[in-house]
Amino acid sequence: MRDLLIISDQDLVQDPPFSRMDLISCRNLLIDLNGDLQARLIRLFHYALNPDGVLFPDNSETIGKVPALFAPLNRKW
């Protein structure tokens, strides 16, 4: 399993994005950012994910100004 994962530190604001990712988990990240930076990161996450990839934010977070980029898989979770 370990050979299938890449775990890495990344400065989301300054570093170029990874691409072809299956999952992005951003727990307790977006809630601490202003709306413009949230929108910028949501677009970056959309670019970085595979077409069937999943963005996994915290349940208290939303994708704010750019909701058309993602559709919920399960509204409860």
PyMOL Python script that loads the backbone (N, CA, C, O; Angstrom):
from pymol import cmd

cmd.read_pdbstr("""\
ATOM      1  N   MET A   1       0.803  -1.179   0.000  1.00  0.00           N
ATOM      2  CA  MET A   1       0.000   0.000   0.000  1.00  0.00           C
ATOM      3  C   MET A   1       0.861   1.263   0.000  1.00  0.00           C
ATOM      4  O   MET A   1       0.546   2.238  -0.681  1.00  0.00           O
ATOM      5  N   ARG A   2       1.938   1.235   0.762  1.00  0.00           N
ATOM      6  CA  ARG A   2       2.805   2.397   0.869  1.00  0.00           C
ATOM      7  C   ARG A   2       3.367   2.832  -0.489  1.00  0.00           C
ATOM      8  O   ARG A   2       3.574   4.023  -0.721  1.00  0.00           O
ATOM      9  N   ASP A   3       3.613   1.880  -1.376  1.00  0.00           N
ATOM     10  CA  ASP A   3       4.153   2.194  -2.693  1.00  0.00           C
ATOM     11  C   ASP A   3       3.146   2.922  -3.578  1.00  0.00           C
ATOM     12  O   ASP A   3       3.534   3.528  -4.576  1.00  0.00           O
ATOM     13  N   LEU A   4       1.871   2.874  -3.234  1.00  0.00           N
ATOM     14  CA  LEU A   4       0.832   3.510  -4.032  1.00  0.00           C
ATOM     15  C   LEU A   4       0.558   4.945  -3.610  1.00  0.00           C
ATOM     16  O   LEU A   4      -0.154   5.663  -4.313  1.00  0.00           O
ATOM     17  N   LEU A   5       1.103   5.376  -2.485  1.00  0.00           N
ATOM     18  CA  LEU A   5       0.826   6.700  -1.945  1.00  0.00           C
ATOM     19  C   LEU A   5       2.005   7.641  -2.107  1.00  0.00           C
ATOM     20  O   LEU A   5       3.166   7.233  -2.058  1.00  0.00           O
ATOM     21  N   ILE A   6       1.681   8.897  -2.300  1.00  0.00           N
ATOM     22  CA  ILE A   6       2.677   9.954  -2.246  1.00  0.00           C
ATOM     23  C   ILE A   6       2.187  10.942  -1.207  1.00  0.00           C
ATOM     24  O   ILE A   6       1.136  11.562  -1.372  1.00  0.00           O
ATOM     25  N   ILE A   7       2.942  11.087  -0.150  1.00  0.00           N
ATOM     26  CA  ILE A   7       2.607  12.038   0.905  1.00  0.00           C
ATOM     27  C   ILE A   7       3.718  13.071   0.915  1.00  0.00           C
ATOM     28  O   ILE A   7       4.898  12.736   1.018  1.00  0.00           O
ATOM     29  N   SER A   8       3.320  14.339   0.807  1.00  0.00           N
ATOM     30  CA  SER A   8       4.317  15.371   0.639  1.00  0.00           C
ATOM     31  C   SER A   8       3.835  16.688   1.232  1.00  0.00           C
ATOM     32  O   SER A   8       2.635  16.962   1.259  1.00  0.00           O
ATOM     33  N   ASP A   9       4.768  17.497   1.704  1.00  0.00           N
ATOM     34  CA  ASP A   9       4.455  18.865   2.102  1.00  0.00           C
ATOM     35  C   ASP A   9       4.368  19.717   0.850  1.00  0.00           C
ATOM     36  O   ASP A   9       5.122  19.510  -0.101  1.00  0.00           O
ATOM     37  N   GLN A  10       3.457  20.667   0.847  1.00  0.00           N
ATOM     38  CA  GLN A  10       3.315  21.541  -0.311  1.00  0.00           C
ATOM     39  C   GLN A  10       2.789  22.891   0.149  1.00  0.00           C
ATOM     40  O   GLN A  10       1.832  22.964   0.920  1.00  0.00           O
ATOM     41  N   ASP A  11       3.417  23.956  -0.325  1.00  0.00           N
ATOM     42  CA  ASP A  11       2.902  25.300  -0.103  1.00  0.00           C
ATOM     43  C   ASP A  11       1.846  25.535  -1.172  1.00  0.00           C
ATOM     44  O   ASP A  11       2.182  25.754  -2.336  1.00  0.00           O
ATOM     45  N   LEU A  12       0.589  25.492  -0.797  1.00  0.00           N
ATOM     46  CA  LEU A  12      -0.501  25.572  -1.770  1.00  0.00           C
ATOM     47  C   LEU A  12      -0.551  26.897  -2.509  1.00  0.00           C
ATOM     48  O   LEU A  12      -1.070  26.964  -3.623  1.00  0.00           O
ATOM     49  N   VAL A  13      -0.028  27.938  -1.914  1.00  0.00           N
ATOM     50  CA  VAL A  13      -0.090  29.258  -2.525  1.00  0.00           C
ATOM     51  C   VAL A  13       1.071  29.486  -3.495  1.00  0.00           C
ATOM     52  O   VAL A  13       0.896  30.160  -4.510  1.00  0.00           O
ATOM     53  N   GLN A  14       2.251  28.937  -3.202  1.00  0.00           N
ATOM     54  CA  GLN A  14       3.428  29.250  -3.999  1.00  0.00           C
ATOM     55  C   GLN A  14       3.921  28.119  -4.895  1.00  0.00           C
ATOM     56  O   GLN A  14       4.420  28.387  -5.988  1.00  0.00           O
ATOM     57  N   ASP A  15       3.798  26.870  -4.471  1.00  0.00           N
ATOM     58  CA  ASP A  15       4.327  25.749  -5.248  1.00  0.00           C
ATOM     59  C   ASP A  15       3.404  25.412  -6.419  1.00  0.00           C
ATOM     60  O   ASP A  15       2.191  25.594  -6.315  1.00  0.00           O
ATOM     61  N   PRO A  16       3.954  24.929  -7.522  1.00  0.00           N
ATOM     62  CA  PRO A  16       3.086  24.474  -8.621  1.00  0.00           C
ATOM     63  C   PRO A  16       2.265  23.274  -8.155  1.00  0.00           C
ATOM     64  O   PRO A  16       2.732  22.483  -7.334  1.00  0.00           O
ATOM     65  N   PRO A  17       1.055  23.136  -8.671  1.00  0.00           N
ATOM     66  CA  PRO A  17       0.197  22.049  -8.196  1.00  0.00           C
ATOM     67  C   PRO A  17       0.649  20.689  -8.701  1.00  0.00           C
ATOM     68  O   PRO A  17       1.246  20.571  -9.771  1.00  0.00           O
ATOM     69  N   PHE A  18       0.355  19.675  -7.917  1.00  0.00           N
ATOM     70  CA  PHE A  18       0.481  18.312  -8.395  1.00  0.00           C
ATOM     71  C   PHE A  18      -0.622  18.114  -9.428  1.00  0.00           C
ATOM     72  O   PHE A  18      -1.529  18.940  -9.529  1.00  0.00           O
ATOM     73  N   SER A  19      -0.556  17.046 -10.182  1.00  0.00           N
ATOM     74  CA  SER A  19      -1.643  16.754 -11.122  1.00  0.00           C
ATOM     75  C   SER A  19      -1.942  15.260 -11.095  1.00  0.00           C
ATOM     76  O   SER A  19      -1.174  14.462 -10.558  1.00  0.00           O
ATOM     77  N   ARG A  20      -3.066  14.909 -11.684  1.00  0.00           N
ATOM     78  CA  ARG A  20      -3.528  13.524 -11.786  1.00  0.00           C
ATOM     79  C   ARG A  20      -3.708  12.874 -10.412  1.00  0.00           C
ATOM     80  O   ARG A  20      -3.353  11.712 -10.212  1.00  0.00           O
ATOM     81  N   MET A  21      -4.259  13.634  -9.478  1.00  0.00           N
ATOM     82  CA  MET A  21      -4.485  13.117  -8.134  1.00  0.00           C
ATOM     83  C   MET A  21      -5.879  12.501  -8.050  1.00  0.00           C
ATOM     84  O   MET A  21      -6.808  12.957  -8.717  1.00  0.00           O
ATOM     85  N   ASP A  22      -6.018  11.475  -7.237  1.00  0.00           N
ATOM     86  CA  ASP A  22      -7.308  10.831  -7.035  1.00  0.00           C
ATOM     87  C   ASP A  22      -8.061  11.411  -5.849  1.00  0.00           C
ATOM     88  O   ASP A  22      -9.291  11.372  -5.821  1.00  0.00           O
ATOM     89  N   LEU A  23      -7.349  11.942  -4.880  1.00  0.00           N
ATOM     90  CA  LEU A  23      -7.972  12.455  -3.663  1.00  0.00           C
ATOM     91  C   LEU A  23      -7.195  13.655  -3.151  1.00  0.00           C
ATOM     92  O   LEU A  23      -5.965  13.637  -3.097  1.00  0.00           O
ATOM     93  N   ILE A  24      -7.924  14.695  -2.777  1.00  0.00           N
ATOM     94  CA  ILE A  24      -7.337  15.826  -2.058  1.00  0.00           C
ATOM     95  C   ILE A  24      -8.157  15.998  -0.793  1.00  0.00           C
ATOM     96  O   ILE A  24      -9.364  16.235  -0.849  1.00  0.00           O
ATOM     97  N   SER A  25      -7.497  15.878   0.343  1.00  0.00           N
ATOM     98  CA  SER A  25      -8.142  16.094   1.625  1.00  0.00           C
ATOM     99  C   SER A  25      -7.650  17.421   2.175  1.00  0.00           C
ATOM    100  O   SER A  25      -6.451  17.617   2.373  1.00  0.00           O
ATOM    101  N   CYS A  26      -8.575  18.323   2.419  1.00  0.00           N
ATOM    102  CA  CYS A  26      -8.188  19.644   2.941  1.00  0.00           C
ATOM    103  C   CYS A  26      -9.006  19.924   4.200  1.00  0.00           C
ATOM    104  O   CYS A  26      -9.799  20.864   4.248  1.00  0.00           O
ATOM    105  N   ARG A  27      -8.804  19.121   5.178  1.00  0.00           N
ATOM    106  CA  ARG A  27      -9.522  19.247   6.437  1.00  0.00           C
ATOM    107  C   ARG A  27      -9.056  20.496   7.187  1.00  0.00           C
ATOM    108  O   ARG A  27      -7.860  20.682   7.411  1.00  0.00           O
ATOM    109  N   ASN A  28      -9.998  21.343   7.568  1.00  0.00           N
ATOM    110  CA  ASN A  28      -9.719  22.556   8.352  1.00  0.00           C
ATOM    111  C   ASN A  28      -8.735  23.497   7.656  1.00  0.00           C
ATOM    112  O   ASN A  28      -7.940  24.164   8.318  1.00  0.00           O
ATOM    113  N   LEU A  29      -8.786  23.551   6.357  1.00  0.00           N
ATOM    114  CA  LEU A  29      -7.899  24.434   5.604  1.00  0.00           C
ATOM    115  C   LEU A  29      -8.641  25.660   5.108  1.00  0.00           C
ATOM    116  O   LEU A  29      -8.254  26.789   5.409  1.00  0.00           O
ATOM    117  N   LEU A  30      -9.688  25.449   4.361  1.00  0.00           N
ATOM    118  CA  LEU A  30     -10.372  26.553   3.683  1.00  0.00           C
ATOM    119  C   LEU A  30     -11.026  27.530   4.647  1.00  0.00           C
ATOM    120  O   LEU A  30     -11.147  28.717   4.343  1.00  0.00           O
ATOM    121  N   ILE A  31     -11.440  27.050   5.782  1.00  0.00           N
ATOM    122  CA  ILE A  31     -12.147  27.886   6.751  1.00  0.00           C
ATOM    123  C   ILE A  31     -11.264  29.030   7.266  1.00  0.00           C
ATOM    124  O   ILE A  31     -11.777  30.060   7.703  1.00  0.00           O
ATOM    125  N   ASP A  32      -9.953  28.852   7.217  1.00  0.00           N
ATOM    126  CA  ASP A  32      -9.025  29.862   7.728  1.00  0.00           C
ATOM    127  C   ASP A  32      -8.567  30.866   6.672  1.00  0.00           C
ATOM    128  O   ASP A  32      -7.767  31.750   6.974  1.00  0.00           O
ATOM    129  N   LEU A  33      -9.062  30.744   5.438  1.00  0.00           N
ATOM    130  CA  LEU A  33      -8.604  31.594   4.343  1.00  0.00           C
ATOM    131  C   LEU A  33      -9.696  32.566   3.913  1.00  0.00           C
ATOM    132  O   LEU A  33     -10.883  32.300   4.100  1.00  0.00           O
ATOM    133  N   ASN A  34      -9.285  33.698   3.335  1.00  0.00           N
ATOM    134  CA  ASN A  34     -10.278  34.635   2.825  1.00  0.00           C
ATOM    135  C   ASN A  34     -10.909  34.082   1.550  1.00  0.00           C
ATOM    136  O   ASN A  34     -10.383  33.143   0.951  1.00  0.00           O
ATOM    137  N   GLY A  35     -12.028  34.660   1.136  1.00  0.00           N
ATOM    138  CA  GLY A  35     -12.801  34.151   0.005  1.00  0.00           C
ATOM    139  C   GLY A  35     -12.026  34.073  -1.300  1.00  0.00           C
ATOM    140  O   GLY A  35     -12.180  33.107  -2.048  1.00  0.00           O
ATOM    141  N   ASP A  36     -11.197  35.069  -1.589  1.00  0.00           N
ATOM    142  CA  ASP A  36     -10.435  35.068  -2.837  1.00  0.00           C
ATOM    143  C   ASP A  36      -9.408  33.931  -2.866  1.00  0.00           C
ATOM    144  O   ASP A  36      -9.245  33.264  -3.888  1.00  0.00           O
ATOM    145  N   LEU A  37      -8.730  33.716  -1.762  1.00  0.00           N
ATOM    146  CA  LEU A  37      -7.746  32.633  -1.696  1.00  0.00           C
ATOM    147  C   LEU A  37      -8.440  31.273  -1.715  1.00  0.00           C
ATOM    148  O   LEU A  37      -7.923  30.326  -2.307  1.00  0.00           O
ATOM    149  N   GLN A  38      -9.599  31.168  -1.078  1.00  0.00           N
ATOM    150  CA  GLN A  38     -10.377  29.930  -1.139  1.00  0.00           C
ATOM    151  C   GLN A  38     -10.721  29.599  -2.588  1.00  0.00           C
ATOM    152  O   GLN A  38     -10.524  28.467  -3.029  1.00  0.00           O
ATOM    153  N   ALA A  39     -11.236  30.582  -3.332  1.00  0.00           N
ATOM    154  CA  ALA A  39     -11.621  30.364  -4.736  1.00  0.00           C
ATOM    155  C   ALA A  39     -10.408  29.956  -5.565  1.00  0.00           C
ATOM    156  O   ALA A  39     -10.507  29.070  -6.414  1.00  0.00           O
ATOM    157  N   ARG A  40      -9.275  30.591  -5.326  1.00  0.00           N
ATOM    158  CA  ARG A  40      -8.049  30.253  -6.054  1.00  0.00           C
ATOM    159  C   ARG A  40      -7.634  28.803  -5.795  1.00  0.00           C
ATOM    160  O   ARG A  40      -7.270  28.082  -6.724  1.00  0.00           O
ATOM    161  N   LEU A  41      -7.693  28.382  -4.532  1.00  0.00           N
ATOM    162  CA  LEU A  41      -7.295  27.014  -4.197  1.00  0.00           C
ATOM    163  C   LEU A  41      -8.299  25.985  -4.710  1.00  0.00           C
ATOM    164  O   LEU A  41      -7.904  24.896  -5.126  1.00  0.00           O
ATOM    165  N   ILE A  42      -9.581  26.312  -4.688  1.00  0.00           N
ATOM    166  CA  ILE A  42     -10.584  25.380  -5.217  1.00  0.00           C
ATOM    167  C   ILE A  42     -10.333  25.147  -6.704  1.00  0.00           C
ATOM    168  O   ILE A  42     -10.412  24.010  -7.171  1.00  0.00           O
ATOM    169  N   ARG A  43     -10.032  26.206  -7.450  1.00  0.00           N
ATOM    170  CA  ARG A  43      -9.714  26.048  -8.880  1.00  0.00           C
ATOM    171  C   ARG A  43      -8.444  25.214  -9.060  1.00  0.00           C
ATOM    172  O   ARG A  43      -8.369  24.378  -9.961  1.00  0.00           O
ATOM    173  N   LEU A  44      -7.463  25.437  -8.214  1.00  0.00           N
ATOM    174  CA  LEU A  44      -6.221  24.666  -8.272  1.00  0.00           C
ATOM    175  C   LEU A  44      -6.490  23.193  -7.962  1.00  0.00           C
ATOM    176  O   LEU A  44      -5.937  22.311  -8.620  1.00  0.00           O
ATOM    177  N   PHE A  45      -7.330  22.924  -6.972  1.00  0.00           N
ATOM    178  CA  PHE A  45      -7.682  21.540  -6.647  1.00  0.00           C
ATOM    179  C   PHE A  45      -8.399  20.888  -7.829  1.00  0.00           C
ATOM    180  O   PHE A  45      -8.140  19.727  -8.146  1.00  0.00           O
ATOM    181  N   HIS A  46      -9.285  21.617  -8.471  1.00  0.00           N
ATOM    182  CA  HIS A  46     -10.006  21.092  -9.631  1.00  0.00           C
ATOM    183  C   HIS A  46      -9.023  20.711 -10.734  1.00  0.00           C
ATOM    184  O   HIS A  46      -9.161  19.661 -11.361  1.00  0.00           O
ATOM    185  N   TYR A  47      -8.036  21.566 -10.968  1.00  0.00           N
ATOM    186  CA  TYR A  47      -7.004  21.293 -11.974  1.00  0.00           C
ATOM    187  C   TYR A  47      -6.196  20.049 -11.587  1.00  0.00           C
ATOM    188  O   TYR A  47      -5.879  19.226 -12.445  1.00  0.00           O
ATOM    189  N   ALA A  48      -5.866  19.913 -10.320  1.00  0.00           N
ATOM    190  CA  ALA A  48      -4.963  18.855  -9.865  1.00  0.00           C
ATOM    191  C   ALA A  48      -5.619  17.474  -9.844  1.00  0.00           C
ATOM    192  O   ALA A  48      -4.922  16.464  -9.946  1.00  0.00           O
ATOM    193  N   LEU A  49      -6.934  17.414  -9.716  1.00  0.00           N
ATOM    194  CA  LEU A  49      -7.614  16.127  -9.600  1.00  0.00           C
ATOM    195  C   LEU A  49      -7.855  15.467 -10.949  1.00  0.00           C
ATOM    196  O   LEU A  49      -8.064  16.137 -11.960  1.00  0.00           O
ATOM    197  N   ASN A  50      -7.821  14.133 -10.940  1.00  0.00           N
ATOM    198  CA  ASN A  50      -8.277  13.363 -12.095  1.00  0.00           C
ATOM    199  C   ASN A  50      -9.755  13.660 -12.320  1.00  0.00           C
ATOM    200  O   ASN A  50     -10.423  14.132 -11.400  1.00  0.00           O
ATOM    201  N   PRO A  51     -10.287  13.399 -13.517  1.00  0.00           N
ATOM    202  CA  PRO A  51     -11.715  13.647 -13.759  1.00  0.00           C
ATOM    203  C   PRO A  51     -12.640  12.950 -12.753  1.00  0.00           C
ATOM    204  O   PRO A  51     -13.706  13.477 -12.434  1.00  0.00           O
ATOM    205  N   ASP A  52     -12.252  11.787 -12.257  1.00  0.00           N
ATOM    206  CA  ASP A  52     -13.059  11.087 -11.255  1.00  0.00           C
ATOM    207  C   ASP A  52     -12.515  11.276  -9.847  1.00  0.00           C
ATOM    208  O   ASP A  52     -12.899  10.549  -8.931  1.00  0.00           O
ATOM    209  N   GLY A  53     -11.616  12.253  -9.665  1.00  0.00           N
ATOM    210  CA  GLY A  53     -11.013  12.486  -8.359  1.00  0.00           C
ATOM    211  C   GLY A  53     -12.001  13.080  -7.375  1.00  0.00           C
ATOM    212  O   GLY A  53     -13.066  13.569  -7.751  1.00  0.00           O
ATOM    213  N   VAL A  54     -11.625  13.028  -6.105  1.00  0.00           N
ATOM    214  CA  VAL A  54     -12.501  13.464  -5.026  1.00  0.00           C
ATOM    215  C   VAL A  54     -11.806  14.535  -4.188  1.00  0.00           C
ATOM    216  O   VAL A  54     -10.668  14.366  -3.751  1.00  0.00           O
ATOM    217  N   LEU A  55     -12.521  15.643  -3.976  1.00  0.00           N
ATOM    218  CA  LEU A  55     -12.086  16.674  -3.038  1.00  0.00           C
ATOM    219  C   LEU A  55     -12.810  16.395  -1.724  1.00  0.00           C
ATOM    220  O   LEU A  55     -14.036  16.285  -1.697  1.00  0.00           O
ATOM    221  N   PHE A  56     -12.062  16.283  -0.649  1.00  0.00           N
ATOM    222  CA  PHE A  56     -12.623  15.927   0.650  1.00  0.00           C
ATOM    223  C   PHE A  56     -12.370  17.055   1.641  1.00  0.00           C
ATOM    224  O   PHE A  56     -11.392  17.013   2.388  1.00  0.00           O
ATOM    225  N   PRO A  57     -13.246  18.071   1.659  1.00  0.00           N
ATOM    226  CA  PRO A  57     -13.092  19.147   2.639  1.00  0.00           C
ATOM    227  C   PRO A  57     -13.709  18.744   3.975  1.00  0.00           C
ATOM    228  O   PRO A  57     -14.389  17.723   4.071  1.00  0.00           O
ATOM    229  N   ASP A  58     -13.471  19.536   4.979  1.00  0.00           N
ATOM    230  CA  ASP A  58     -14.110  19.339   6.266  1.00  0.00           C
ATOM    231  C   ASP A  58     -15.602  19.605   6.120  1.00  0.00           C
ATOM    232  O   ASP A  58     -16.004  20.375   5.248  1.00  0.00           O
ATOM    233  N   ASN A  59     -16.420  18.990   6.947  1.00  0.00           N
ATOM    234  CA  ASN A  59     -17.864  19.175   6.814  1.00  0.00           C
ATOM    235  C   ASN A  59     -18.320  20.588   7.144  1.00  0.00           C
ATOM    236  O   ASN A  59     -19.449  20.951   6.815  1.00  0.00           O
ATOM    237  N   SER A  60     -17.485  21.393   7.780  1.00  0.00           N
ATOM    238  CA  SER A  60     -17.835  22.779   8.071  1.00  0.00           C
ATOM    239  C   SER A  60     -17.392  23.722   6.950  1.00  0.00           C
ATOM    240  O   SER A  60     -17.639  24.926   7.027  1.00  0.00           O
ATOM    241  N   GLU A  61     -16.749  23.201   5.925  1.00  0.00           N
ATOM    242  CA  GLU A  61     -16.237  24.030   4.831  1.00  0.00           C
ATOM    243  C   GLU A  61     -17.097  23.867   3.579  1.00  0.00           C
ATOM    244  O   GLU A  61     -17.744  22.840   3.375  1.00  0.00           O
ATOM    245  N   THR A  62     -17.084  24.898   2.759  1.00  0.00           N
ATOM    246  CA  THR A  62     -17.777  24.845   1.477  1.00  0.00           C
ATOM    247  C   THR A  62     -16.797  25.237   0.386  1.00  0.00           C
ATOM    248  O   THR A  62     -15.694  25.703   0.670  1.00  0.00           O
ATOM    249  N   ILE A  63     -17.204  25.046  -0.864  1.00  0.00           N
ATOM    250  CA  ILE A  63     -16.331  25.440  -1.965  1.00  0.00           C
ATOM    251  C   ILE A  63     -16.647  26.848  -2.450  1.00  0.00           C
ATOM    252  O   ILE A  63     -16.159  27.267  -3.499  1.00  0.00           O
ATOM    253  N   GLY A  64     -17.444  27.564  -1.710  1.00  0.00           N
ATOM    254  CA  GLY A  64     -17.638  28.993  -1.878  1.00  0.00           C
ATOM    255  C   GLY A  64     -18.060  29.471  -3.241  1.00  0.00           C
ATOM    256  O   GLY A  64     -19.107  29.078  -3.755  1.00  0.00           O
ATOM    257  N   LYS A  65     -17.231  30.333  -3.834  1.00  0.00           N
ATOM    258  CA  LYS A  65     -17.573  31.047  -5.058  1.00  0.00           C
ATOM    259  C   LYS A  65     -17.521  30.197  -6.327  1.00  0.00           C
ATOM    260  O   LYS A  65     -17.969  30.661  -7.376  1.00  0.00           O
ATOM    261  N   VAL A  66     -17.003  28.997  -6.276  1.00  0.00           N
ATOM    262  CA  VAL A  66     -16.833  28.195  -7.490  1.00  0.00           C
ATOM    263  C   VAL A  66     -17.535  26.834  -7.388  1.00  0.00           C
ATOM    264  O   VAL A  66     -16.906  25.802  -7.623  1.00  0.00           O
ATOM    265  N   PRO A  67     -18.822  26.818  -7.043  1.00  0.00           N
ATOM    266  CA  PRO A  67     -19.498  25.529  -6.836  1.00  0.00           C
ATOM    267  C   PRO A  67     -19.679  24.712  -8.104  1.00  0.00           C
ATOM    268  O   PRO A  67     -19.860  23.498  -8.008  1.00  0.00           O
ATOM    269  N   ALA A  68     -19.640  25.310  -9.279  1.00  0.00           N
ATOM    270  CA  ALA A  68     -19.879  24.563 -10.518  1.00  0.00           C
ATOM    271  C   ALA A  68     -18.746  23.590 -10.849  1.00  0.00           C
ATOM    272  O   ALA A  68     -18.918  22.726 -11.708  1.00  0.00           O
ATOM    273  N   LEU A  69     -17.610  23.710 -10.199  1.00  0.00           N
ATOM    274  CA  LEU A  69     -16.485  22.832 -10.492  1.00  0.00           C
ATOM    275  C   LEU A  69     -16.636  21.454  -9.859  1.00  0.00           C
ATOM    276  O   LEU A  69     -16.044  20.487 -10.340  1.00  0.00           O
ATOM    277  N   PHE A  70     -17.415  21.350  -8.795  1.00  0.00           N
ATOM    278  CA  PHE A  70     -17.555  20.100  -8.068  1.00  0.00           C
ATOM    279  C   PHE A  70     -19.024  19.805  -7.793  1.00  0.00           C
ATOM    280  O   PHE A  70     -19.843  20.714  -7.658  1.00  0.00           O
ATOM    281  N   ALA A  71     -19.335  18.528  -7.715  1.00  0.00           N
ATOM    282  CA  ALA A  71     -20.674  18.083  -7.325  1.00  0.00           C
ATOM    283  C   ALA A  71     -20.525  17.163  -6.121  1.00  0.00           C
ATOM    284  O   ALA A  71     -19.611  16.338  -6.089  1.00  0.00           O
ATOM    285  N   PRO A  72     -21.403  17.287  -5.134  1.00  0.00           N
ATOM    286  CA  PRO A  72     -21.272  16.419  -3.960  1.00  0.00           C
ATOM    287  C   PRO A  72     -21.560  14.967  -4.293  1.00  0.00           C
ATOM    288  O   PRO A  72     -22.483  14.663  -5.048  1.00  0.00           O
ATOM    289  N   LEU A  73     -20.767  14.080  -3.728  1.00  0.00           N
ATOM    290  CA  LEU A  73     -21.014  12.649  -3.873  1.00  0.00           C
ATOM    291  C   LEU A  73     -22.043  12.180  -2.846  1.00  0.00           C
ATOM    292  O   LEU A  73     -22.828  11.266  -3.101  1.00  0.00           O
ATOM    293  N   ASN A  74     -22.020  12.825  -1.683  1.00  0.00           N
ATOM    294  CA  ASN A  74     -22.939  12.484  -0.607  1.00  0.00           C
ATOM    295  C   ASN A  74     -23.116  13.740   0.232  1.00  0.00           C
ATOM    296  O   ASN A  74     -22.164  14.189   0.871  1.00  0.00           O
ATOM    297  N   ARG A  75     -24.295  14.307   0.245  1.00  0.00           N
ATOM    298  CA  ARG A  75     -24.516  15.555   0.965  1.00  0.00           C
ATOM    299  C   ARG A  75     -24.286  15.428   2.474  1.00  0.00           C
ATOM    300  O   ARG A  75     -23.902  16.397   3.129  1.00  0.00           O
ATOM    301  N   LYS A  76     -24.520  14.246   3.016  1.00  0.00           N
ATOM    302  CA  LYS A  76     -24.312  14.054   4.445  1.00  0.00           C
ATOM    303  C   LYS A  76     -22.829  14.129   4.791  1.00  0.00           C
ATOM    304  O   LYS A  76     -22.465  14.711   5.813  1.00  0.00           O
ATOM    305  N   TRP A  77     -21.987  13.561   3.975  1.00  0.00           N
ATOM    306  CA  TRP A  77     -20.555  13.510   4.260  1.00  0.00           C
ATOM    307  C   TRP A  77     -19.796  14.513   3.460  1.00  0.00           C
ATOM    308  O   TRP A  77     -18.575  14.603   3.581  1.00  0.00           O
TER     309      TRP A  77
END
""", "prot")
cmd.dss("prot")
cmd.show_as("cartoon", "prot")
cmd.util.cbc("prot")
cmd.orient("prot")
